[in-house]
Amino acid sequence: MSDPVIRLTEMRAYYGKFLAVDGLNLELHRGELFGLLGPNGAGKSTTVKVLIGQHHPASGSATVCGFDVARNWQAVKPFFGYVPDRENHFDEFTGRRNLEIFAGLYNVPKARVKECLQLVELDEVGEVPVRGYSMGMRKKLLLARALLHRPSILYLDEPTANLDIHSSAIVHRLLRQHVKEGGTVLLTTHNMQEVEAICDRVAIMCKGKLIALDTPLALRQQHTERKIDVILKDNERLVYDLDVDEHRRKLADQMRDGRIASLHTREFDFHSTFLKLTGTQFD
């Protein structure tokens, strides 16, 4: 695997007097779509704020493309685009004009503004003032803005929250295309379905600490309950654990005898998994 594009080493960061990130070690690589998963207050957003230079770590380090974020901010800044969880557009300006303002900051040609509007399917409303945009359109405009200068790294804070299915699909497609072309994506979310759909790896945080790190498939395999809920034809309800020999035999006998009315395997449930890993209920 290539050298890490992003490396966090024993990073600690406070939010006021609250220790929001506690000794975080993490590495992200080129061509990787990485999900940072956890409940509100887990330390996800603080971690991103350190990486974009809005928050300095109290100890440890955060490096991007070999540069220390706190010490070499000007060198780090061109590498990334950022989609915040709260939109901050100029409402009185059109979508196109909003992008042109930021394009000027990065010396990006106007042709790229048109291209980015097309990428997020906002080209037909590019001349409409942003105050007339829906929430989903506003969020897609944030992504278009982050893509303007063709950054190698994208940071996204809850990028598909409150988006409809079609808009979410657009965002997912663009993110996967970005990593296919060699970019790196770090997104924060509490949506496990989104993580499973698009992420290569996922880190689970709780109370500032990293408590799990693996591929979505591996996490599913490790934490899915191997249990089956059964309703018999006489309406008796049973639960069988597939790791118990006797349970497997009883289930096989009932299936052979035709006594089962319905049968359901237990799907991966992040609420249950989070509770098992941390003893903390997921919000």
C-alpha positions as CSV (number, residue, x, y, z in Angstrom):
1,M,0.0,0.0,0.0
2,S,1.2,3.5,-0.8
3,D,2.4,5.9,1.9
4,P,-0.5,7.5,3.8
5,V,-2.0,10.7,2.3
6,I,-3.4,11.5,5.8
7,R,-1.8,10.5,9.0
8,L,-3.1,11.2,12.5
9,T,-0.6,10.2,15.3
10,E,-1.7,10.1,19.0
11,M,-3.8,13.2,18.2
12,R,-5.7,14.8,21.1
13,A,-8.0,17.8,20.6
14,Y,-10.3,19.7,22.9
15,Y,-13.6,21.3,22.3
16,G,-13.5,24.0,25.0
17,K,-12.5,22.0,28.1
18,F,-14.0,18.8,26.7
19,L,-11.6,16.2,25.3
20,A,-13.2,15.6,21.9
21,V,-10.5,13.4,20.4
22,D,-8.4,11.2,22.6
23,G,-5.1,9.7,21.2
24,L,-6.4,9.0,17.7
25,N,-4.1,7.1,15.3
26,L,-5.4,6.8,11.8
27,E,-4.0,6.5,8.2
28,L,-5.7,7.1,4.9
29,H,-4.3,6.2,1.5
30,R,-4.5,7.4,-2.0
31,G,-7.6,6.0,-3.8
32,E,-9.5,5.3,-0.6
33,L,-13.0,6.3,0.4
34,F,-12.9,6.3,4.2
35,G,-15.9,6.6,6.5
36,L,-15.7,8.0,10.0
37,L,-18.7,6.6,11.9
38,G,-20.1,7.4,15.3
39,P,-22.8,9.2,17.2
40,N,-23.0,12.9,17.9
41,G,-20.1,13.9,20.2
42,A,-17.9,11.0,19.1
43,G,-15.2,13.4,17.8
44,K,-15.8,13.0,14.1
45,S,-16.3,16.7,13.2
46,T,-13.5,17.8,15.5
47,T,-11.1,15.4,13.7
48,V,-12.1,17.0,10.3
49,K,-11.8,20.5,11.7
50,V,-8.2,19.7,12.7
51,L,-7.5,18.4,9.2
52,I,-8.9,21.5,7.5
53,G,-6.9,23.8,9.9
54,Q,-9.9,25.2,11.8
55,H,-8.8,23.5,15.1
56,H,-5.3,22.8,16.4
57,P,-4.6,19.6,18.2
58,A,-3.5,19.8,21.8
59,S,-1.0,17.1,21.3
60,G,0.1,14.5,18.7
61,S,0.1,15.4,15.0
62,A,-1.9,15.6,11.8
63,T,-0.1,15.4,8.5
64,V,-1.5,15.7,5.0
65,C,0.7,14.7,2.0
66,G,3.7,14.9,4.3
67,F,3.0,18.4,5.7
68,D,2.1,19.0,9.3
69,V,-1.3,20.7,9.2
70,A,-0.7,23.1,12.1
71,R,2.8,24.1,11.0
72,N,2.4,24.2,7.2
73,W,-1.2,25.2,6.6
74,Q,-0.5,27.1,3.4
75,A,1.1,24.1,1.9
76,V,-1.8,21.8,2.9
77,K,-4.7,24.0,1.8
78,P,-4.5,23.4,-2.0
79,F,-4.7,19.6,-1.5
80,F,-8.3,19.5,-0.1
81,G,-11.9,20.5,-0.7
82,Y,-14.3,20.6,2.2
83,V,-18.1,20.1,2.4
84,P,-19.4,21.2,5.8
85,D,-22.5,19.9,7.5
86,R,-24.0,23.4,7.4
87,E,-24.2,25.3,4.1
88,N,-22.8,28.8,4.0
89,H,-23.7,30.2,0.6
90,F,-24.3,33.8,-0.5
91,D,-28.1,33.5,-0.8
92,E,-28.6,36.7,-2.8
93,F,-26.2,35.4,-5.6
94,T,-26.9,32.8,-8.1
95,G,-25.4,29.3,-7.9
96,R,-23.1,30.2,-10.7
97,R,-21.9,33.4,-9.1
98,N,-21.3,31.6,-5.8
99,L,-19.0,29.2,-7.6
100,E,-17.3,32.0,-9.5
101,I,-16.4,33.8,-6.3
102,F,-14.6,30.7,-5.0
103,A,-13.1,29.9,-8.4
104,G,-11.4,33.3,-8.2
105,L,-9.8,32.5,-4.9
106,Y,-8.2,29.4,-6.5
107,N,-7.5,30.9,-9.9
108,V,-9.9,28.4,-11.5
109,P,-11.2,29.2,-15.0
110,K,-14.9,29.9,-15.5
111,A,-15.2,26.9,-17.7
112,R,-14.7,24.8,-14.6
113,V,-17.6,26.5,-12.9
114,K,-19.9,25.3,-15.6
115,E,-18.4,21.8,-15.5
116,C,-19.0,21.5,-11.7
117,L,-22.6,22.7,-12.0
118,Q,-23.1,20.0,-14.5
119,L,-21.5,17.3,-12.3
120,V,-24.0,17.9,-9.5
121,E,-26.9,18.5,-12.0
122,L,-27.4,22.2,-11.1
123,D,-26.6,23.6,-14.5
124,E,-30.2,24.3,-15.3
125,V,-30.6,26.4,-12.2
126,G,-27.2,28.0,-12.3
127,E,-28.7,31.5,-12.9
128,V,-31.3,31.1,-10.0
129,P,-30.5,32.9,-6.7
130,V,-29.5,30.4,-4.1
131,R,-32.2,31.6,-1.7
132,G,-34.6,29.8,-4.1
133,Y,-32.7,26.5,-3.9
134,S,-34.0,23.5,-2.0
135,M,-32.0,22.0,0.8
136,G,-30.7,19.3,-1.5
137,M,-29.7,21.8,-4.2
138,R,-27.8,23.8,-1.6
139,K,-25.9,20.7,-0.4
140,K,-25.0,19.8,-4.0
141,L,-23.7,23.3,-4.6
142,L,-21.4,22.8,-1.6
143,L,-20.0,19.7,-3.3
144,A,-19.6,21.6,-6.6
145,R,-17.7,24.3,-4.7
146,A,-15.4,21.7,-3.1
147,L,-14.6,20.1,-6.5
148,L,-13.7,23.4,-8.2
149,H,-9.9,23.3,-7.9
150,R,-9.7,19.5,-8.5
151,P,-8.4,18.7,-5.0
152,S,-6.8,15.3,-4.4
153,I,-8.5,15.1,-1.0
154,L,-12.2,15.6,-0.1
155,Y,-13.5,16.0,3.4
156,L,-17.3,15.8,3.8
157,D,-19.3,16.2,7.0
158,E,-22.6,14.3,6.7
159,P,-22.7,14.9,2.9
160,T,-26.0,13.2,2.2
161,A,-28.0,14.1,5.4
162,N,-31.5,15.2,4.4
163,L,-30.9,14.5,0.7
164,D,-33.4,12.5,-1.5
165,I,-32.5,9.2,-3.0
166,H,-31.5,10.7,-6.4
167,S,-29.3,13.4,-4.9
168,S,-27.6,11.0,-2.6
169,A,-26.9,8.7,-5.6
170,I,-25.3,11.7,-7.4
171,V,-23.0,12.4,-4.4
172,H,-22.1,8.7,-4.0
173,R,-21.2,8.5,-7.7
174,L,-19.0,11.5,-7.7
175,L,-17.2,10.3,-4.6
176,R,-16.5,6.9,-6.0
177,Q,-15.3,8.5,-9.3
178,H,-13.0,10.7,-7.3
179,V,-11.2,7.8,-5.6
180,K,-11.2,5.8,-8.9
181,E,-9.1,8.6,-10.3
182,G,-6.7,8.4,-7.4
183,G,-8.2,10.9,-4.9
184,T,-8.9,10.3,-1.3
185,V,-12.2,10.9,0.5
186,L,-12.9,11.2,4.2
187,L,-16.6,11.5,5.1
188,T,-18.2,11.6,8.5
189,T,-21.6,10.0,9.0
190,H,-23.8,8.1,11.3
191,N,-25.5,6.3,8.4
192,M,-24.2,2.7,8.3
193,Q,-26.1,2.0,5.1
194,E,-24.2,4.8,3.3
195,V,-20.9,3.4,4.7
196,E,-21.6,-0.1,3.4
197,A,-22.7,1.3,0.0
198,I,-19.6,3.3,-0.8
199,C,-16.7,3.1,1.7
200,D,-13.6,1.0,1.4
201,R,-12.9,1.2,5.1
202,V,-14.6,2.6,8.2
203,A,-13.5,3.7,11.6
204,I,-15.9,3.8,14.5
205,M,-15.4,6.4,17.1
206,C,-16.9,6.8,20.6
207,K,-16.1,9.5,23.1
208,G,-13.1,10.6,21.2
209,K,-11.5,7.2,20.9
210,L,-11.2,4.8,17.9
211,I,-13.0,1.6,18.9
212,A,-13.1,-0.3,15.5
213,L,-11.4,-0.1,12.2
214,D,-12.0,-2.4,9.2
215,T,-13.8,-2.8,5.9
216,P,-17.6,-2.6,6.1
217,L,-17.9,-6.2,5.1
218,A,-15.5,-7.3,7.8
219,L,-17.4,-5.3,10.4
220,R,-20.7,-6.9,9.2
221,Q,-19.2,-10.4,9.5
222,Q,-17.7,-9.8,12.9
223,H,-20.8,-8.3,14.5
224,T,-23.9,-9.7,12.7
225,E,-25.8,-11.9,15.1
226,R,-26.0,-15.5,13.8
227,K,-29.6,-15.9,15.1
228,I,-32.9,-16.8,13.4
229,D,-36.3,-15.7,14.6
230,V,-38.9,-18.4,13.9
231,I,-42.7,-18.4,14.2
232,L,-44.2,-21.9,14.2
233,K,-47.6,-22.7,12.7
234,D,-49.1,-22.9,16.2
235,N,-47.8,-19.3,16.7
236,E,-45.0,-20.3,19.1
237,R,-42.1,-17.9,18.7
238,L,-38.5,-19.2,19.0
239,V,-35.0,-17.8,18.5
240,Y,-32.2,-20.1,17.3
241,D,-28.5,-19.4,17.6
242,L,-26.7,-20.9,14.6
243,D,-23.5,-21.3,16.6
244,V,-25.2,-23.8,18.9
245,D,-25.4,-27.4,17.6
246,E,-28.6,-28.2,19.4
247,H,-30.4,-25.1,18.0
248,R,-29.3,-26.0,14.4
249,R,-30.7,-29.6,14.9
250,K,-34.0,-28.3,16.2
251,L,-34.3,-25.8,13.4
252,A,-33.6,-28.5,10.8
253,D,-36.2,-30.9,12.4
254,Q,-38.9,-28.2,12.3
255,M,-38.1,-27.3,8.7
256,R,-38.3,-31.0,7.7
257,D,-41.6,-31.5,9.5
258,G,-43.1,-28.4,7.9
259,R,-43.9,-26.8,11.3
260,I,-42.4,-23.3,10.4
261,A,-44.8,-20.5,9.4
262,S,-42.1,-17.8,9.0
263,L,-38.3,-17.5,9.4
264,H,-36.1,-14.4,9.5
265,T,-32.4,-14.0,9.8
266,R,-31.2,-11.0,11.9
267,E,-29.7,-8.3,9.7
268,F,-26.7,-6.2,10.7
269,D,-27.9,-3.6,13.3
270,F,-25.5,-0.8,14.0
271,H,-27.4,0.2,17.1
272,S,-26.9,-3.2,18.6
273,T,-23.3,-3.4,17.4
274,F,-22.5,0.0,18.8
275,L,-24.0,-0.9,22.2
276,K,-21.9,-4.1,22.2
277,L,-18.7,-2.4,21.4
278,T,-19.0,0.6,23.7
279,G,-21.8,0.0,26.2
280,T,-23.2,3.3,24.9
281,Q,-26.5,3.7,23.1
282,F,-26.2,5.1,19.5
283,D,-28.2,8.4,19.1
